Amino acid sequence: MTGLQTGAVVEPQHLARLLASDAGLLRGSAGCAVVPVINMVDDADKEGLARQAARIALIETGRFDRVILASMRTVDQPVVAVIER
């Protein structure tokens, strides 16, 4: 589904494919509202990568209109950003 070989580095486009795939995140969600959450967005570098993945996923599917970026390390402010269409 992602096109990755075993041991390869996961890039934003791979995560986006997983989020936007009917065989991935969307599996079994027909007729349901979907709002993906990308967790572990714990620093600026990870936020940049997560933003790229969210933007690509929004382009690749019309099943959802936003992706939430989160970090559970910040209990009082777990939502880092909401990336919208």
N, CA, C and O atoms as a GROMACS GRO file, in nm:
protein
  340
    1MET      N    1   0.080  -0.118   0.000
    1MET     CA    2   0.000   0.000   0.000
    1MET      C    3   0.086   0.127   0.000
    1MET      O    4   0.052   0.224  -0.068
    2THR      N    5   0.196   0.127   0.073
    2THR     CA    6   0.282   0.246   0.078
    2THR      C    7   0.390   0.244  -0.030
    2THR      O    8   0.444   0.348  -0.066
    3GLY      N    9   0.421   0.125  -0.081
    3GLY     CA   10   0.529   0.113  -0.179
    3GLY      C   11   0.665   0.099  -0.116
    3GLY      O   12   0.767   0.099  -0.186
    4LEU      N   13   0.669   0.087   0.017
    4LEU     CA   14   0.797   0.074   0.088
    4LEU      C   15   0.849  -0.069   0.088
    4LEU      O   16   0.773  -0.165   0.095
    5GLN      N   17   0.980  -0.080   0.079
    5GLN     CA   18   1.046  -0.209   0.098
    5GLN      C   19   1.077  -0.224   0.248
    5GLN      O   20   1.088  -0.124   0.319
    6THR      N   21   1.090  -0.345   0.294
    6THR     CA   22   1.124  -0.370   0.433
    6THR      C   23   1.255  -0.298   0.468
    6THR      O   24   1.354  -0.308   0.396
    7GLY      N   25   1.253  -0.226   0.579
    7GLY     CA   26   1.370  -0.154   0.626
    7GLY      C   27   1.387  -0.015   0.568
    7GLY      O   28   1.478   0.057   0.608
    8ALA      N   29   1.300   0.025   0.475
    8ALA     CA   30   1.311   0.158   0.414
    8ALA      C   31   1.261   0.265   0.510
    8ALA      O   32   1.185   0.237   0.603
    9VAL      N   33   1.304   0.387   0.488
    9VAL     CA   34   1.264   0.501   0.570
    9VAL      C   35   1.124   0.547   0.528
    9VAL      O   36   1.096   0.563   0.410
   10VAL      N   37   1.038   0.568   0.626
   10VAL     CA   38   0.903   0.617   0.600
   10VAL      C   39   0.911   0.768   0.576
   10VAL      O   40   0.958   0.842   0.662
   11GLU      N   41   0.865   0.810   0.461
   11GLU     CA   42   0.863   0.952   0.422
   11GLU      C   43   0.719   1.003   0.426
   11GLU      O   44   0.626   0.923   0.431
   12PRO      N   45   0.700   1.136   0.423
   12PRO     CA   46   0.564   1.191   0.428
   12PRO      C   47   0.470   1.134   0.323
   12PRO      O   48   0.353   1.111   0.353
   13GLN      N   49   0.518   1.110   0.202
   13GLN     CA   50   0.430   1.056   0.098
   13GLN      C   51   0.381   0.915   0.130
   13GLN      O   52   0.272   0.877   0.090
   14HIS      N   53   0.462   0.838   0.203
   14HIS     CA   54   0.420   0.702   0.242
   14HIS      C   55   0.308   0.709   0.346
   14HIS      O   56   0.209   0.637   0.337
   15LEU      N   57   0.326   0.795   0.444
   15LEU     CA   58   0.222   0.812   0.546
   15LEU      C   59   0.094   0.865   0.482
   15LEU      O   60  -0.015   0.821   0.517
   16ALA      N   61   0.108   0.959   0.388
   16ALA     CA   62  -0.009   1.013   0.319
   16ALA      C   63  -0.086   0.903   0.246
   16ALA      O   64  -0.209   0.901   0.249
   17ARG      N   65  -0.015   0.812   0.180
   17ARG     CA   66  -0.080   0.701   0.109
   17ARG      C   67  -0.158   0.613   0.207
   17ARG      O   68  -0.269   0.569   0.177
   18LEU      N   69  -0.099   0.589   0.323
   18LEU     CA   70  -0.166   0.508   0.425
   18LEU      C   71  -0.292   0.578   0.476
   18LEU      O   72  -0.396   0.513   0.494
   19LEU      N   73  -0.285   0.709   0.498
   19LEU     CA   74  -0.400   0.785   0.546
   19LEU      C   75  -0.512   0.788   0.442
   19LEU      O   76  -0.630   0.779   0.478
   20ALA      N   77  -0.477   0.802   0.315
   20ALA     CA   78  -0.575   0.822   0.208
   20ALA      C   79  -0.623   0.691   0.144
   20ALA      O   80  -0.712   0.694   0.058
   21SER      N   81  -0.567   0.579   0.183
   21SER     CA   82  -0.598   0.451   0.118
   21SER      C   83  -0.724   0.386   0.174
   21SER      O   84  -0.745   0.383   0.295
   22ASP      N   85  -0.809   0.334   0.084
   22ASP     CA   86  -0.926   0.257   0.124
   22ASP      C   87  -0.886   0.127   0.193
   22ASP      O   88  -0.966   0.068   0.265
   23ALA      N   89  -0.763   0.082   0.171
   23ALA     CA   90  -0.713  -0.040   0.236
   23ALA      C   91  -0.633  -0.007   0.363
   23ALA      O   92  -0.590  -0.097   0.435
   24GLY      N   93  -0.613   0.122   0.389
   24GLY     CA   94  -0.537   0.167   0.507
   24GLY      C   95  -0.631   0.226   0.610
   24GLY      O   96  -0.721   0.159   0.660
   25LEU      N   97  -0.609   0.353   0.641
   25LEU     CA   98  -0.690   0.422   0.742
   25LEU      C   99  -0.839   0.416   0.710
   25LEU      O  100  -0.920   0.403   0.801
   26LEU      N  101  -0.875   0.425   0.584
   26LEU     CA  102  -1.016   0.434   0.546
   26LEU      C  103  -1.088   0.299   0.541
   26LEU      O  104  -1.208   0.293   0.517
   27ARG      N  105  -1.014   0.193   0.564
   27ARG     CA  106  -1.073   0.059   0.559
   27ARG      C  107  -1.188   0.047   0.660
   27ARG      O  108  -1.172   0.074   0.779
   28GLY      N  109  -1.303   0.006   0.609
   28GLY     CA  110  -1.419  -0.015   0.696
   28GLY      C  111  -1.487   0.113   0.742
   28GLY      O  112  -1.570   0.109   0.833
   29SER      N  113  -1.453   0.225   0.682
   29SER     CA  114  -1.509   0.352   0.729
   29SER      C  115  -1.615   0.411   0.635
   29SER      O  116  -1.653   0.527   0.649
   30ALA      N  117  -1.661   0.332   0.539
   30ALA     CA  118  -1.762   0.382   0.444
   30ALA      C  119  -1.882   0.439   0.520
   30ALA      O  120  -1.935   0.375   0.611
   31GLY      N  121  -1.922   0.558   0.482
   31GLY     CA  122  -2.036   0.623   0.544
   31GLY      C  123  -2.005   0.691   0.677
   31GLY      O  124  -2.094   0.750   0.738
   32CYS      N  125  -1.882   0.685   0.721
   32CYS     CA  126  -1.842   0.747   0.848
   32CYS      C  127  -1.763   0.874   0.824
   32CYS      O  128  -1.693   0.887   0.723
   33ALA      N  129  -1.775   0.968   0.915
   33ALA     CA  130  -1.689   1.086   0.912
   33ALA      C  131  -1.549   1.043   0.957
   33ALA      O  132  -1.535   0.968   1.053
   34VAL      N  133  -1.448   1.092   0.887
   34VAL     CA  134  -1.309   1.054   0.917
   34VAL      C  135  -1.228   1.180   0.942
   34VAL      O  136  -1.230   1.274   0.862
   35VAL      N  137  -1.155   1.182   1.053
   35VAL     CA  138  -1.060   1.288   1.082
   35VAL      C  139  -0.932   1.221   1.130
   35VAL      O  140  -0.923   1.182   1.247
   36PRO      N  141  -0.833   1.206   1.042
   36PRO     CA  142  -0.708   1.140   1.082
   36PRO      C  143  -0.630   1.223   1.186
   36PRO      O  144  -0.636   1.346   1.186
   37VAL      N  145  -0.560   1.152   1.271
   37VAL     CA  146  -0.471   1.216   1.369
   37VAL      C  147  -0.331   1.160   1.348
   37VAL      O  148  -0.311   1.039   1.349
   38ILE      N  149  -0.236   1.250   1.329
   38ILE     CA  150  -0.095   1.211   1.324
   38ILE      C  151  -0.037   1.248   1.460
   38ILE      O  152  -0.028   1.366   1.494
   39ASN      N  153   0.001   1.149   1.538
   39ASN     CA  154   0.054   1.170   1.673
   39ASN      C  155   0.207   1.174   1.672
   39ASN      O  156   0.270   1.145   1.571
   40MET      N  157   0.263   1.208   1.783
   40MET     CA  158   0.408   1.213   1.805
   40MET      C  159   0.472   1.327   1.725
   40MET      O  160   0.587   1.316   1.681
   41VAL      N  161   0.397   1.434   1.706
   41VAL     CA  162   0.449   1.554   1.640
   41VAL      C  163   0.512   1.637   1.753
   41VAL      O  164   0.457   1.738   1.796
   42ASP      N  165   0.628   1.590   1.800
   42ASP     CA  166   0.688   1.640   1.923
   42ASP      C  167   0.791   1.751   1.907
   42ASP      O  168   0.838   1.805   2.007
   43ASP      N  169   0.828   1.786   1.784
   43ASP     CA  170   0.923   1.894   1.764
   43ASP      C  171   0.901   1.955   1.625
   43ASP      O  172   0.820   1.906   1.547
   44ALA      N  173   0.972   2.060   1.596
   44ALA     CA  174   0.954   2.134   1.470
   44ALA      C  175   0.983   2.048   1.347
   44ALA      O  176   0.913   2.059   1.246
   45ASP      N  177   1.085   1.964   1.353
   45ASP     CA  178   1.117   1.878   1.240
   45ASP      C  179   1.003   1.780   1.212
   45ASP      O  180   0.962   1.762   1.097
   46LYS      N  181   0.953   1.717   1.317
   46LYS     CA  182   0.843   1.622   1.300
   46LYS      C  183   0.716   1.693   1.255
   46LYS      O  184   0.636   1.638   1.179
   47GLU      N  185   0.697   1.815   1.302
   47GLU     CA  186   0.580   1.891   1.259
   47GLU      C  187   0.586   1.920   1.108
   47GLU      O  188   0.485   1.910   1.039
   48GLY      N  189   0.703   1.955   1.059
   48GLY     CA  190   0.719   1.980   0.916
   48GLY      C  191   0.687   1.857   0.834
   48GLY      O  192   0.619   1.867   0.732
   49LEU      N  193   0.736   1.742   0.877
   49LEU     CA  194   0.709   1.617   0.806
   49LEU      C  195   0.560   1.580   0.812
   49LEU      O  196   0.502   1.537   0.713
   50ALA      N  197   0.500   1.598   0.930
   50ALA     CA  198   0.359   1.567   0.946
   50ALA      C  199   0.272   1.660   0.862
   50ALA      O  200   0.173   1.616   0.804
   51ARG      N  201   0.308   1.787   0.854
   51ARG     CA  202   0.234   1.882   0.770
   51ARG      C  203   0.240   1.839   0.623
   51ARG      O  204   0.140   1.845   0.552
   52GLN      N  205   0.357   1.795   0.578
   52GLN     CA  206   0.370   1.748   0.440
   52GLN      C  207   0.280   1.628   0.416
   52GLN      O  208   0.210   1.622   0.315
   53ALA      N  209   0.283   1.532   0.507
   53ALA     CA  210   0.200   1.412   0.492
   53ALA      C  211   0.052   1.449   0.489
   53ALA      O  212  -0.024   1.396   0.408
   54ALA      N  213   0.011   1.539   0.577
   54ALA     CA  214  -0.130   1.580   0.582
   54ALA      C  215  -0.172   1.647   0.452
   54ALA      O  216  -0.279   1.618   0.399
   55ARG      N  217  -0.089   1.738   0.400
   55ARG     CA  218  -0.122   1.807   0.275
   55ARG      C  219  -0.136   1.709   0.159
   55ARG      O  220  -0.229   1.719   0.079
   56ILE      N  221  -0.043   1.615   0.150
   56ILE     CA  222  -0.048   1.515   0.042
   56ILE      C  223  -0.174   1.430   0.056
   56ILE      O  224  -0.242   1.405  -0.044
   57ALA      N  225  -0.206   1.385   0.176
   57ALA     CA  226  -0.324   1.302   0.198
   57ALA      C  227  -0.451   1.377   0.159
   57ALA      O  228  -0.542   1.319   0.100
   58LEU      N  229  -0.459   1.506   0.191
   58LEU     CA  230  -0.576   1.584   0.155
   58LEU      C  231  -0.591   1.598   0.004
   58LEU      O  232  -0.703   1.607  -0.047
   59ILE      N  233  -0.481   1.598  -0.066
   59ILE     CA  234  -0.484   1.602  -0.213
   59ILE      C  235  -0.530   1.467  -0.269
   59ILE      O  236  -0.603   1.462  -0.368
   60GLU      N  237  -0.486   1.359  -0.205
   60GLU     CA  238  -0.509   1.224  -0.259
   60GLU      C  239  -0.648   1.167  -0.231
   60GLU      O  240  -0.686   1.067  -0.293
   61THR      N  241  -0.724   1.227  -0.140
   61THR     CA  242  -0.858   1.176  -0.112
   61THR      C  243  -0.954   1.290  -0.080
   61THR      O  244  -0.913   1.396  -0.032
   62GLY      N  245  -1.079   1.267  -0.108
   62GLY     CA  246  -1.183   1.362  -0.071
   62GLY      C  247  -1.262   1.313   0.048
   62GLY      O  248  -1.365   1.372   0.082
   63ARG      N  249  -1.217   1.206   0.113
   63ARG     CA  250  -1.290   1.144   0.225
   63ARG      C  251  -1.281   1.222   0.354
   63ARG      O  252  -1.365   1.204   0.443
   64PHE      N  253  -1.183   1.309   0.368
   64PHE     CA  254  -1.173   1.393   0.487
   64PHE      C  255  -1.123   1.531   0.446
   64PHE      O  256  -1.057   1.547   0.343
   65ASP      N  257  -1.155   1.629   0.531
   65ASP     CA  258  -1.121   1.769   0.500
   65ASP      C  259  -1.016   1.828   0.590
   65ASP      O  260  -0.975   1.943   0.572
   66ARG      N  261  -0.972   1.752   0.687
   66ARG     CA  262  -0.869   1.801   0.780
   66ARG      C  263  -0.794   1.684   0.842
   66ARG      O  264  -0.844   1.572   0.850
   67VAL      N  265  -0.673   1.714   0.887
   67VAL     CA  266  -0.589   1.618   0.958
   67VAL      C  267  -0.540   1.688   1.083
   67VAL      O  268  -0.492   1.801   1.077
   68ILE      N  269  -0.550   1.622   1.196
   68ILE     CA  270  -0.505   1.679   1.323
   68ILE      C  271  -0.364   1.630   1.352
   68ILE      O  272  -0.336   1.510   1.344
   69LEU      N  273  -0.275   1.722   1.384
   69LEU     CA  274  -0.140   1.688   1.428
   69LEU      C  275  -0.138   1.701   1.579
   69LEU      O  276  -0.184   1.802   1.634
   70ALA      N  277  -0.084   1.600   1.647
   70ALA     CA  278  -0.091   1.599   1.793
   70ALA      C  279   0.040   1.554   1.857
   70ALA      O  280   0.122   1.486   1.795
   71SER      N  281   0.056   1.594   1.983
   71SER     CA  282   0.168   1.549   2.064
   71SER      C  283   0.115   1.523   2.204
   71SER      O  284   0.072   1.616   2.273
   72MET      N  285   0.117   1.399   2.246
   72MET     CA  286   0.068   1.365   2.379
   72MET      C  287   0.168   1.400   2.489
   72MET      O  288   0.140   1.382   2.607
   73ARG      N  289   0.284   1.450   2.450
   73ARG     CA  290   0.383   1.495   2.550
   73ARG      C  291   0.341   1.627   2.611
   73ARG      O  292   0.387   1.663   2.720
   74THR      N  293   0.255   1.699   2.542
   74THR     CA  294   0.207   1.828   2.590
   74THR      C  295   0.062   1.809   2.634
   74THR      O  296  -0.030   1.837   2.558
   75VAL      N  297   0.042   1.761   2.755
   75VAL     CA  298  -0.089   1.722   2.804
   75VAL      C  299  -0.188   1.838   2.800
   75VAL      O  300  -0.304   1.819   2.766
   76ASP      N  301  -0.143   1.959   2.836
   76ASP     CA  302  -0.233   2.073   2.840
   76ASP      C  303  -0.266   2.128   2.701
   76ASP      O  304  -0.362   2.205   2.687
   77GLN      N  305  -0.190   2.092   2.598
   77GLN     CA  306  -0.212   2.140   2.461
   77GLN      C  307  -0.172   2.031   2.361
   77GLN      O  308  -0.074   2.047   2.289
   78PRO      N  309  -0.248   1.920   2.357
   78PRO     CA  310  -0.207   1.809   2.271
   78PRO      C  311  -0.220   1.834   2.121
   78PRO      O  312  -0.151   1.770   2.042
   79VAL      N  313  -0.308   1.926   2.080
   79VAL     CA  314  -0.324   1.955   1.937
   79VAL      C  315  -0.217   2.056   1.894
   79VAL      O  316  -0.216   2.170   1.940
   80VAL      N  317  -0.129   2.010   1.806
   80VAL     CA  318  -0.020   2.095   1.753
   80VAL      C  319  -0.073   2.185   1.642
   80VAL      O  320  -0.042   2.304   1.637
   81ALA      N  321  -0.154   2.125   1.552
   81ALA     CA  322  -0.209   2.200   1.439
   81ALA      C  323  -0.322   2.120   1.377
   81ALA      O  324  -0.332   1.998   1.394
   82VAL      N  325  -0.409   2.192   1.306
   82VAL     CA  326  -0.513   2.128   1.224
   82VAL      C  327  -0.488   2.173   1.082
   82VAL      O  328  -0.496   2.291   1.050
   83ILE      N  329  -0.457   2.076   0.996
   83ILE     CA  330  -0.429   2.104   0.855
   83ILE      C  331  -0.558   2.081   0.779
   83ILE      O  332  -0.614   1.971   0.779
   84GLU      N  333  -0.606   2.186   0.713
   84GLU     CA  334  -0.733   2.178   0.641
   84GLU      C  335  -0.715   2.195   0.492
   84GLU      O  336  -0.616   2.252   0.446
   85ARG      N  337  -0.811   2.146   0.421
   85ARG     CA  338  -0.816   2.157   0.275
   85ARG      C  339  -0.815   2.302   0.235
   85ARG      O  340  -0.819   2.333   0.116
   0.00000   0.00000   0.00000
